[in-house]
Amino acid sequence: MESLRLLHPKSYDISELGLSEEAVTRLITTRIDVDILNRLLEHEHFPKLCIMIRNYFDDTIAEGIMARNKAIDLAVDQLTDLMTVEPSKRKEIIKDKQFLSSQRLGANEADIEKIKIQFMAILRDVKSGIQRKEPIKAFATAEAIQIIRDALPDKPVSDITSTDVANAVAFYMGQTTDLNDEGLAMVQNLAKYICDNSVSEKNSEDG
């Protein structure tokens, strides 16, 4: 009877995520809404938001804003000089000075505004997904492996076949995706093919 040696799933130490002890504690004790966290992290623009926040913290754009403000101040000073030379245009020059002065920005004002716009756009998308009852992406690896293991027939590991594993994988995909019967059949065949070839390669190495 064909048999398959089950491999242990690849696991990751939580320290590899770079989270602080307090952050991990909050996740484990459910002080953080994990569903919301998942949806935020999964959003396609969340990495962009993180970059924008990092730029804000590092004042990456602030220097450019300050240089822009200096250029505006210089233009205002020139208009002040012009008003002395051409007093007849005082009214128009004052309007121009007021307009230029209104264009000055705080060092981080542009950063904060961009972050607010991006974050609110993400929140709207997340809210829309929740209202439409859209599920989050696939389970974490450990949970996925457990579901597949639970779907395997109740018999000794040595008697588990590639067909058993392929059936379990197809069951998992059926539970977590919108694949139709044809798609699940393709997944099942692919899983069996991978298992069979993995066993063949292992046997050739042992030989």
Protein Blocks (a to p, Z undefined) as FASTA:
>chain_A
ZZddddddddddfklnopafklmmmmmnopacfklmmmmmmpmklmmmmmmmmmmmnomm
mmmmmmmmmmmmmmmmmmmmmmmmmmmlmmmmmmmmmmmmmmpccfklmmmmmmmmmmmm
mmmmmmmmmmnopacddddfklmmmmmmmmpccddfklpcfklmmmmmmmmmmmmmccdf
klmmmmmmmmmmmmmmmmmmmmmmmZZ
